[in-house]
Amino acid sequence: METLAPYVSAILERPSPHPIATRETAKEQWPDQGFTVCRETTTYRFHNGVVIRRTVEQDDFPSDLACAECWITYEVLAQGPGTPPIQPAKQVFQNTCREAFWLQYHSA
């Protein structure tokens, strides 16, 4: 079993043993109850054949919070040939602070 953390590190442009080969990004937005919701979906293909999708969704609702609410999802779409299973295969965060804490914890 291999952890998702080194792949998230690469996606967030931090040191990682897994270099990204390509990335494709799609953006969309729509109105919802007077605010604009934006979704950015990026699919990352790694040199070892692993494919991971990161989706970030947030709205423009004013917030005084240090870590404003947003929704971040990582999904393993494909395992590379010969790579051990990546766990968790899906990880969800409600803000960037939780994402950063999870990454730091699992990278130690």
N, CA, C and O atoms as CSV, one atom per row, in Angstrom:
chain,resi,resn,atom,element,x,y,z
A,1,MET,N,N,0.836,-1.180,0.000
A,1,MET,CA,C,0.000,0.000,0.000
A,1,MET,C,C,0.885,1.248,0.000
A,1,MET,O,O,1.923,1.290,0.660
A,2,GLU,N,N,0.465,2.233,-0.731
A,2,GLU,CA,C,1.169,3.515,-0.786
A,2,GLU,C,C,0.195,4.607,-0.356
A,2,GLU,O,O,-1.000,4.527,-0.641
A,3,THR,N,N,0.704,5.612,0.321
A,3,THR,CA,C,-0.157,6.688,0.798
A,3,THR,C,C,-0.372,7.748,-0.284
A,3,THR,O,O,0.465,7.927,-1.170
A,4,LEU,N,N,-1.488,8.435,-0.198
A,4,LEU,CA,C,-1.835,9.501,-1.133
A,4,LEU,C,C,-0.972,10.749,-0.926
A,4,LEU,O,O,-0.804,11.548,-1.847
A,5,ALA,N,N,-0.430,10.915,0.275
A,5,ALA,CA,C,0.275,12.149,0.647
A,5,ALA,C,C,1.392,12.576,-0.305
A,5,ALA,O,O,1.450,13.761,-0.633
A,6,PRO,N,N,2.287,11.694,-0.774
A,6,PRO,CA,C,3.346,12.174,-1.676
A,6,PRO,C,C,2.806,12.713,-3.001
A,6,PRO,O,O,3.415,13.590,-3.613
A,7,TYR,N,N,1.672,12.189,-3.437
A,7,TYR,CA,C,1.054,12.687,-4.670
A,7,TYR,C,C,0.445,14.071,-4.435
A,7,TYR,O,O,0.544,14.954,-5.287
A,8,VAL,N,N,-0.185,14.249,-3.269
A,8,VAL,CA,C,-0.725,15.565,-2.921
A,8,VAL,C,C,0.416,16.570,-2.805
A,8,VAL,O,O,0.271,17.719,-3.221
A,9,SER,N,N,1.540,16.155,-2.249
A,9,SER,CA,C,2.712,17.041,-2.168
A,9,SER,C,C,3.119,17.527,-3.550
A,9,SER,O,O,3.366,18.717,-3.748
A,10,ALA,N,N,3.187,16.617,-4.496
A,10,ALA,CA,C,3.557,17.000,-5.868
A,10,ALA,C,C,2.533,17.958,-6.454
A,10,ALA,O,O,2.896,18.940,-7.101
A,11,ILE,N,N,1.250,17.674,-6.231
A,11,ILE,CA,C,0.180,18.524,-6.761
A,11,ILE,C,C,0.287,19.938,-6.193
A,11,ILE,O,O,0.040,20.916,-6.898
A,12,LEU,N,N,0.655,20.040,-4.917
A,12,LEU,CA,C,0.789,21.349,-4.265
A,12,LEU,C,C,2.184,21.947,-4.441
A,12,LEU,O,O,2.551,22.905,-3.760
A,13,GLU,N,N,2.952,21.372,-5.362
A,13,GLU,CA,C,4.283,21.860,-5.724
A,13,GLU,C,C,5.257,21.843,-4.554
A,13,GLU,O,O,6.045,22.770,-4.368
A,14,ARG,N,N,5.189,20.775,-3.773
A,14,ARG,CA,C,6.132,20.543,-2.683
A,14,ARG,C,C,7.009,19.361,-3.066
A,14,ARG,O,O,6.680,18.639,-4.006
A,15,PRO,N,N,8.113,19.146,-2.364
A,15,PRO,CA,C,8.980,18.009,-2.701
A,15,PRO,C,C,8.216,16.684,-2.657
A,15,PRO,O,O,7.435,16.432,-1.740
A,16,SER,N,N,8.456,15.851,-3.659
A,16,SER,CA,C,7.763,14.570,-3.763
A,16,SER,C,C,8.585,13.617,-4.625
A,16,SER,O,O,9.265,14.050,-5.555
A,17,PRO,N,N,8.524,12.322,-4.320
A,17,PRO,CA,C,9.217,11.351,-5.169
A,17,PRO,C,C,8.462,11.046,-6.463
A,17,PRO,O,O,8.947,10.289,-7.304
A,18,HIS,N,N,7.270,11.637,-6.621
A,18,HIS,CA,C,6.429,11.347,-7.782
A,18,HIS,C,C,6.254,12.593,-8.654
A,18,HIS,O,O,5.400,13.430,-8.361
A,19,PRO,N,N,7.040,12.729,-9.710
A,19,PRO,CA,C,6.891,13.895,-10.584
A,19,PRO,C,C,5.620,13.810,-11.433
A,19,PRO,O,O,5.190,12.730,-11.839
A,20,ILE,N,N,5.041,14.968,-11.685
A,20,ILE,CA,C,3.842,15.066,-12.520
A,20,ILE,C,C,4.275,15.097,-13.978
A,20,ILE,O,O,5.170,15.853,-14.356
A,21,ALA,N,N,3.631,14.270,-14.789
A,21,ALA,CA,C,3.929,14.242,-16.228
A,21,ALA,C,C,3.086,15.280,-16.963
A,21,ALA,O,O,3.612,16.066,-17.750
A,22,THR,N,N,1.767,15.284,-16.704
A,22,THR,CA,C,0.873,16.248,-17.355
A,22,THR,C,C,-0.242,16.642,-16.396
A,22,THR,O,O,-0.514,15.957,-15.409
A,23,ARG,N,N,-0.879,17.767,-16.716
A,23,ARG,CA,C,-2.059,18.200,-15.959
A,23,ARG,C,C,-3.041,18.855,-16.914
A,23,ARG,O,O,-2.639,19.566,-17.836
A,24,GLU,N,N,-4.316,18.618,-16.699
A,24,GLU,CA,C,-5.381,19.232,-17.493
A,24,GLU,C,C,-6.376,19.856,-16.526
A,24,GLU,O,O,-6.830,19.202,-15.587
A,25,THR,N,N,-6.715,21.132,-16.759
A,25,THR,CA,C,-7.602,21.851,-15.851
A,25,THR,C,C,-8.844,22.331,-16.577
A,25,THR,O,O,-8.779,22.811,-17.708
A,26,ALA,N,N,-9.982,22.190,-15.898
A,26,ALA,CA,C,-11.255,22.719,-16.391
A,26,ALA,C,C,-11.846,23.595,-15.291
A,26,ALA,O,O,-11.812,23.234,-14.114
A,27,LYS,N,N,-12.387,24.748,-15.681
A,27,LYS,CA,C,-12.993,25.665,-14.716
A,27,LYS,C,C,-14.431,25.937,-15.122
A,27,LYS,O,O,-14.752,26.031,-16.306
A,28,GLU,N,N,-15.289,26.060,-14.119
A,28,GLU,CA,C,-16.669,26.446,-14.378
A,28,GLU,C,C,-17.169,27.269,-13.198
A,28,GLU,O,O,-16.641,27.174,-12.090
A,29,GLN,N,N,-18.186,28.071,-13.450
A,29,GLN,CA,C,-18.796,28.851,-12.382
A,29,GLN,C,C,-20.276,29.019,-12.659
A,29,GLN,O,O,-20.724,28.944,-13.804
A,30,TRP,N,N,-21.039,29.250,-11.577
A,30,TRP,CA,C,-22.478,29.403,-11.704
A,30,TRP,C,C,-22.986,30.209,-10.506
A,30,TRP,O,O,-22.357,30.217,-9.449
A,31,PRO,N,N,-24.124,30.883,-10.675
A,31,PRO,CA,C,-24.709,31.635,-9.566
A,31,PRO,C,C,-25.480,30.697,-8.631
A,31,PRO,O,O,-26.091,29.723,-9.069
A,32,ASP,N,N,-25.435,31.013,-7.338
A,32,ASP,CA,C,-26.182,30.231,-6.353
A,32,ASP,C,C,-26.565,31.151,-5.204
A,32,ASP,O,O,-25.700,31.574,-4.436
A,33,GLN,N,N,-27.826,31.460,-5.079
A,33,GLN,CA,C,-28.372,32.289,-4.007
A,33,GLN,C,C,-27.652,33.626,-3.883
A,33,GLN,O,O,-27.357,34.074,-2.775
A,34,GLY,N,N,-27.375,34.255,-4.999
A,34,GLY,CA,C,-26.764,35.574,-5.006
A,34,GLY,C,C,-25.244,35.585,-4.958
A,34,GLY,O,O,-24.642,36.659,-4.941
A,35,PHE,N,N,-24.624,34.443,-4.938
A,35,PHE,CA,C,-23.168,34.350,-4.915
A,35,PHE,C,C,-22.699,33.542,-6.113
A,35,PHE,O,O,-23.482,32.826,-6.737
A,36,THR,N,N,-21.429,33.661,-6.428
A,36,THR,CA,C,-20.854,32.899,-7.532
A,36,THR,C,C,-20.051,31.739,-6.966
A,36,THR,O,O,-19.196,31.920,-6.099
A,37,VAL,N,N,-20.337,30.551,-7.467
A,37,VAL,CA,C,-19.604,29.351,-7.071
A,37,VAL,C,C,-18.643,29.005,-8.201
A,37,VAL,O,O,-19.037,28.965,-9.367
A,38,CYS,N,N,-17.393,28.756,-7.859
A,38,CYS,CA,C,-16.372,28.395,-8.852
A,38,CYS,C,C,-15.862,26.990,-8.549
A,38,CYS,O,O,-15.618,26.637,-7.395
A,39,ARG,N,N,-15.707,26.199,-9.601
A,39,ARG,CA,C,-15.137,24.858,-9.463
A,39,ARG,C,C,-13.984,24.719,-10.434
A,39,ARG,O,O,-14.112,25.010,-11.623
A,40,GLU,N,N,-12.851,24.266,-9.906
A,40,GLU,CA,C,-11.679,23.993,-10.734
A,40,GLU,C,C,-11.324,22.521,-10.562
A,40,GLU,O,O,-11.065,22.056,-9.452
A,41,THR,N,N,-11.318,21.804,-11.667
A,41,THR,CA,C,-11.000,20.379,-11.652
A,41,THR,C,C,-9.734,20.165,-12.463
A,41,THR,O,O,-9.666,20.519,-13.640
A,42,THR,N,N,-8.730,19.579,-11.818
A,42,THR,CA,C,-7.462,19.307,-12.493
A,42,THR,C,C,-7.161,17.820,-12.395
A,42,THR,O,O,-7.233,17.225,-11.320
A,43,THR,N,N,-6.824,17.233,-13.534
A,43,THR,CA,C,-6.426,15.830,-13.582
A,43,THR,C,C,-4.917,15.774,-13.770
A,43,THR,O,O,-4.373,16.331,-14.724
A,44,TYR,N,N,-4.255,15.096,-12.850
A,44,TYR,CA,C,-2.796,14.975,-12.856
A,44,TYR,C,C,-2.411,13.561,-13.268
A,44,TYR,O,O,-2.920,12.584,-12.718
A,45,ARG,N,N,-1.515,13.459,-14.234
A,45,ARG,CA,C,-0.954,12.172,-14.643
A,45,ARG,C,C,0.511,12.176,-14.215
A,45,ARG,O,O,1.274,13.077,-14.562
A,46,PHE,N,N,0.879,11.158,-13.462
A,46,PHE,CA,C,2.237,11.048,-12.938
A,46,PHE,C,C,3.060,10.131,-13.833
A,46,PHE,O,O,2.516,9.316,-14.578
A,47,HIS,N,N,4.373,10.276,-13.747
A,47,HIS,CA,C,5.275,9.475,-14.584
A,47,HIS,C,C,5.127,7.974,-14.347
A,47,HIS,O,O,5.421,7.181,-15.241
A,48,ASN,N,N,4.678,7.572,-13.160
A,48,ASN,CA,C,4.527,6.144,-12.868
A,48,ASN,C,C,3.166,5.587,-13.306
A,48,ASN,O,O,2.853,4.430,-13.024
A,49,GLY,N,N,2.355,6.404,-13.993
A,49,GLY,CA,C,1.068,5.947,-14.512
A,49,GLY,C,C,-0.127,6.259,-13.635
A,49,GLY,O,O,-1.265,6.071,-14.066
A,50,VAL,N,N,0.093,6.728,-12.421
A,50,VAL,CA,C,-1.004,7.079,-11.520
A,50,VAL,C,C,-1.718,8.322,-12.052
A,50,VAL,O,O,-1.081,9.248,-12.555
A,51,VAL,N,N,-3.064,8.331,-11.934
A,51,VAL,CA,C,-3.870,9.479,-12.345
A,51,VAL,C,C,-4.718,9.900,-11.147
A,51,VAL,O,O,-5.438,9.087,-10.569
A,52,ILE,N,N,-4.625,11.179,-10.780
A,52,ILE,CA,C,-5.366,11.721,-9.641
A,52,ILE,C,C,-6.077,12.990,-10.075
A,52,ILE,O,O,-5.518,13.836,-10.774
A,53,ARG,N,N,-7.343,13.102,-9.634
A,53,ARG,CA,C,-8.119,14.310,-9.923
A,53,ARG,C,C,-8.282,15.106,-8.628
A,53,ARG,O,O,-8.645,14.561,-7.586
A,54,ARG,N,N,-8.005,16.410,-8.719
A,54,ARG,CA,C,-8.217,17.338,-7.596
A,54,ARG,C,C,-9.302,18.316,-8.008
A,54,ARG,O,O,-9.209,18.964,-9.050
A,55,THR,N,N,-10.335,18.415,-7.177
A,55,THR,CA,C,-11.432,19.344,-7.432
A,55,THR,C,C,-11.508,20.330,-6.274
A,55,THR,O,O,-11.535,19.932,-5.109
A,56,VAL,N,N,-11.543,21.621,-6.602
A,56,VAL,CA,C,-11.685,22.667,-5.593
A,56,VAL,C,C,-12.923,23.470,-5.945
A,56,VAL,O,O,-13.051,23.986,-7.056
A,57,GLU,N,N,-13.834,23.570,-4.984
A,57,GLU,CA,C,-15.067,24.333,-5.192
A,57,GLU,C,C,-15.184,25.359,-4.069
A,57,GLU,O,O,-15.060,25.025,-2.891
A,58,GLN,N,N,-15.423,26.600,-4.449
A,58,GLN,CA,C,-15.589,27.648,-3.448
A,58,GLN,C,C,-16.511,28.718,-3.989
A,58,GLN,O,O,-16.699,28.861,-5.197
A,59,ASP,N,N,-17.085,29.473,-3.053
A,59,ASP,CA,C,-17.969,30.561,-3.461
A,59,ASP,C,C,-17.340,31.887,-3.053
A,59,ASP,O,O,-16.321,31.922,-2.362
A,60,ASP,N,N,-17.963,32.973,-3.491
A,60,ASP,CA,C,-17.422,34.297,-3.169
A,60,ASP,C,C,-18.155,34.935,-1.989
A,60,ASP,O,O,-18.181,36.160,-1.865
A,61,PHE,N,N,-18.752,34.107,-1.120
A,61,PHE,CA,C,-19.407,34.598,0.080
A,61,PHE,C,C,-18.346,35.217,0.984
A,61,PHE,O,O,-17.327,34.582,1.255
A,62,PRO,N,N,-18.568,36.458,1.462
A,62,PRO,CA,C,-17.557,37.107,2.308
A,62,PRO,C,C,-17.325,36.315,3.598
A,62,PRO,O,O,-18.274,35.855,4.234
A,63,SER,N,N,-16.072,36.163,3.970
A,63,SER,CA,C,-15.735,35.412,5.178
A,63,SER,C,C,-14.549,36.063,5.865
A,63,SER,O,O,-13.579,36.462,5.219
A,64,ASP,N,N,-14.640,36.164,7.193
A,64,ASP,CA,C,-13.536,36.703,7.984
A,64,ASP,C,C,-12.660,35.591,8.547
A,64,ASP,O,O,-11.716,35.856,9.292
A,65,LEU,N,N,-12.968,34.360,8.197
A,65,LEU,CA,C,-12.211,33.227,8.721
A,65,LEU,C,C,-10.824,33.162,8.100
A,65,LEU,O,O,-10.646,33.476,6.923
A,66,ALA,N,N,-9.847,32.757,8.894
A,66,ALA,CA,C,-8.485,32.597,8.372
A,66,ALA,C,C,-8.452,31.516,7.298
A,66,ALA,O,O,-7.720,31.625,6.314
A,67,CYS,N,N,-9.249,30.480,7.499
A,67,CYS,CA,C,-9.366,29.402,6.505
A,67,CYS,C,C,-10.816,29.339,6.054
A,67,CYS,O,O,-11.627,28.606,6.619
A,68,ALA,N,N,-11.120,30.103,5.048
A,68,ALA,CA,C,-12.490,30.154,4.548
A,68,ALA,C,C,-12.915,28.787,4.033
A,68,ALA,O,O,-12.102,28.010,3.532
A,69,GLU,N,N,-14.202,28.515,4.167
A,69,GLU,CA,C,-14.747,27.239,3.722
A,69,GLU,C,C,-14.608,27.070,2.213
A,69,GLU,O,O,-14.914,27.975,1.437
A,70,CYS,N,N,-14.148,25.916,1.829
A,70,CYS,CA,C,-14.117,25.498,0.434
A,70,CYS,C,C,-14.131,23.978,0.454
A,70,CYS,O,O,-14.001,23.376,1.520
A,71,TRP,N,N,-14.281,23.360,-0.679
A,71,TRP,CA,C,-14.361,21.908,-0.728
A,71,TRP,C,C,-13.274,21.411,-1.659
A,71,TRP,O,O,-13.246,21.754,-2.841
A,72,ILE,N,N,-12.385,20.605,-1.119
A,72,ILE,CA,C,-11.244,20.082,-1.872
A,72,ILE,C,C,-11.348,18.560,-1.863
A,72,ILE,O,O,-11.449,17.942,-0.803
A,73,THR,N,N,-11.322,17.973,-3.035
A,73,THR,CA,C,-11.429,16.517,-3.146
A,73,THR,C,C,-10.292,15.979,-4.001
A,73,THR,O,O,-10.003,16.506,-5.075
A,74,TYR,N,N,-9.653,14.930,-3.515
A,74,TYR,CA,C,-8.652,14.184,-4.284
A,74,TYR,C,C,-9.230,12.802,-4.555
A,74,TYR,O,O,-9.735,12.144,-3.645
A,75,GLU,N,N,-9.156,12.364,-5.804
A,75,GLU,CA,C,-9.636,11.035,-6.167
A,75,GLU,C,C,-8.594,10.335,-7.030
A,75,GLU,O,O,-8.129,10.887,-8.028
A,76,VAL,N,N,-8.232,9.122,-6.642
A,76,VAL,CA,C,-7.321,8.316,-7.455
A,76,VAL,C,C,-8.158,7.690,-8.566
A,76,VAL,O,O,-9.026,6.859,-8.299
A,77,LEU,N,N,-7.901,8.085,-9.807
A,77,LEU,CA,C,-8.659,7.582,-10.951
A,77,LEU,C,C,-8.027,6.339,-11.552
A,77,LEU,O,O,-8.732,5.489,-12.094
A,78,ALA,N,N,-6.706,6.220,-11.464
A,78,ALA,CA,C,-6.009,5.060,-12.030
A,78,ALA,C,C,-4.731,4.794,-11.255
A,78,ALA,O,O,-3.989,5.715,-10.911
A,79,GLN,N,N,-4.492,3.539,-10.992
A,79,GLN,CA,C,-3.230,3.107,-10.398
A,79,GLN,C,C,-2.234,2.923,-11.532
A,79,GLN,O,O,-2.618,2.572,-12.648
A,80,GLY,N,N,-0.988,3.153,-11.260
A,80,GLY,CA,C,0.031,2.910,-12.274
A,80,GLY,C,C,0.327,1.421,-12.378
A,80,GLY,O,O,0.111,0.682,-11.417
A,81,PRO,N,N,0.818,0.968,-13.528
A,81,PRO,CA,C,1.165,-0.448,-13.655
A,81,PRO,C,C,2.285,-0.810,-12.675
A,81,PRO,O,O,3.354,-0.199,-12.680
A,82,GLY,N,N,2.025,-1.794,-11.851
A,82,GLY,CA,C,3.031,-2.229,-10.891
A,82,GLY,C,C,3.142,-1.380,-9.639
A,82,GLY,O,O,3.977,-1.667,-8.781
A,83,THR,N,N,2.322,-0.338,-9.505
A,83,THR,CA,C,2.373,0.475,-8.284
A,83,THR,C,C,1.452,-0.139,-7.234
A,83,THR,O,O,0.398,-0.673,-7.578
A,84,PRO,N,N,1.834,-0.072,-5.963
A,84,PRO,CA,C,0.950,-0.594,-4.913
A,84,PRO,C,C,-0.313,0.264,-4.818
A,84,PRO,O,O,-0.289,1.428,-5.216
A,85,PRO,N,N,-1.410,-0.284,-4.300
A,85,PRO,CA,C,-2.647,0.493,-4.170
A,85,PRO,C,C,-2.423,1.758,-3.339
A,85,PRO,O,O,-1.757,1.725,-2.304
A,86,ILE,N,N,-2.985,2.859,-3.803
A,86,ILE,CA,C,-2.854,4.146,-3.109
A,86,ILE,C,C,-4.046,4.309,-2.175
A,86,ILE,O,O,-5.199,4.169,-2.581
A,87,GLN,N,N,-3.741,4.607,-0.913
A,87,GLN,CA,C,-4.785,4.788,0.094
A,87,GLN,C,C,-4.604,6.117,0.800
A,87,GLN,O,O,-3.462,6.496,1.061
A,88,PRO,N,N,-5.638,6.830,1.118
A,88,PRO,CA,C,-7.002,6.554,0.698
A,88,PRO,C,C,-7.174,6.861,-0.788
A,88,PRO,O,O,-6.446,7.683,-1.345
A,89,ALA,N,N,-8.126,6.206,-1.419
A,89,ALA,CA,C,-8.381,6.438,-2.842
A,89,ALA,C,C,-9.163,7.728,-3.054
A,89,ALA,O,O,-9.209,8.260,-4.163
A,90,LYS,N,N,-9.780,8.229,-1.979
A,90,LYS,CA,C,-10.503,9.508,-2.041
A,90,LYS,C,C,-10.313,10.217,-0.708
A,90,LYS,O,O,-10.416,9.605,0.355
A,91,GLN,N,N,-10.032,11.527,-0.780
A,91,GLN,CA,C,-9.834,12.334,0.425
A,91,GLN,C,C,-10.526,13.673,0.218
A,91,GLN,O,O,-10.365,14.306,-0.825
A,92,VAL,N,N,-11.303,14.106,1.222
A,92,VAL,CA,C,-12.067,15.351,1.117
A,92,VAL,C,C,-11.695,16.274,2.277
A,92,VAL,O,O,-11.542,15.826,3.414
A,93,PHE,N,N,-11.553,17.569,1.979
A,93,PHE,CA,C,-11.259,18.587,2.984
A,93,PHE,C,C,-12.275,19.716,2.854
A,93,PHE,O,O,-12.789,19.979,1.767
A,94,GLN,N,N,-12.562,20.389,3.988
A,94,GLN,CA,C,-13.497,21.516,3.976
A,94,GLN,C,C,-12.804,22.868,3.898
A,94,GLN,O,O,-13.473,23.894,3.775
A,95,ASN,N,N,-11.482,22.890,3.967
A,95,ASN,CA,C,-10.735,24.137,3.792
A,95,ASN,C,C,-9.254,23.816,3.590
A,95,ASN,O,O,-8.820,22.682,3.786
A,96,THR,N,N,-8.499,24.820,3.199
A,96,THR,CA,C,-7.079,24.605,2.903
A,96,THR,C,C,-6.255,24.331,4.160
A,96,THR,O,O,-5.210,23.685,4.078
A,97,CYS,N,N,-6.709,24.811,5.328
A,97,CYS,CA,C,-5.981,24.536,6.569
A,97,CYS,C,C,-6.033,23.051,6.909
A,97,CYS,O,O,-5.029,22.479,7.332
A,98,ARG,N,N,-7.183,22.427,6.728
A,98,ARG,CA,C,-7.297,20.984,6.994
A,98,ARG,C,C,-6.464,20.187,5.999
A,98,ARG,O,O,-5.849,19.179,6.349
A,99,GLU,N,N,-6.454,20.652,4.761
A,99,GLU,CA,C,-5.632,19.998,3.743
A,99,GLU,C,C,-4.154,20.062,4.144
A,99,GLU,O,O,-3.444,19.059,4.070
A,100,ALA,N,N,-3.695,21.242,4.567
A,100,ALA,CA,C,-2.293,21.434,4.953
A,100,ALA,C,C,-1.938,20.598,6.184
A,100,ALA,O,O,-0.861,20.005,6.242
A,101,PHE,N,N,-2.845,20.551,7.169
A,101,PHE,CA,C,-2.594,19.761,8.370
A,101,PHE,C,C,-2.500,18.282,8.023
A,101,PHE,O,O,-1.596,17.593,8.497
A,102,TRP,N,N,-3.424,17.782,7.200
A,102,TRP,CA,C,-3.414,16.372,6.785
A,102,TRP,C,C,-2.103,16.036,6.076
A,102,TRP,O,O,-1.483,15.007,6.345
A,103,LEU,N,N,-1.697,16.913,5.177
A,103,LEU,CA,C,-0.471,16.660,4.425
A,103,LEU,C,C,0.744,16.641,5.350
A,103,LEU,O,O,1.606,15.771,5.226
A,104,GLN,N,N,0.815,17.590,6.270
A,104,GLN,CA,C,1.943,17.625,7.203
A,104,GLN,C,C,1.956,16.370,8.075
A,104,GLN,O,O,3.014,15.781,8.297
A,105,TYR,N,N,0.805,15.965,8.563
A,105,TYR,CA,C,0.708,14.781,9.420
A,105,TYR,C,C,1.151,13.525,8.675
A,105,TYR,O,O,1.894,12.710,9.220
A,106,HIS,N,N,0.702,13.368,7.439
A,106,HIS,CA,C,0.998,12.154,6.679
A,106,HIS,C,C,2.349,12.197,5.967
A,106,HIS,O,O,2.766,11.210,5.362
A,107,SER,N,N,3.022,13.324,6.037
A,107,SER,CA,C,4.349,13.429,5.425
A,107,SER,C,C,5.459,13.280,6.455
A,107,SER,O,O,6.637,13.207,6.105
A,108,ALA,N,N,5.077,13.236,7.725
A,108,ALA,CA,C,6.081,13.149,8.807
A,108,ALA,C,C,6.680,11.761,8.896
A,108,ALA,O,O,7.535,11.511,9.745
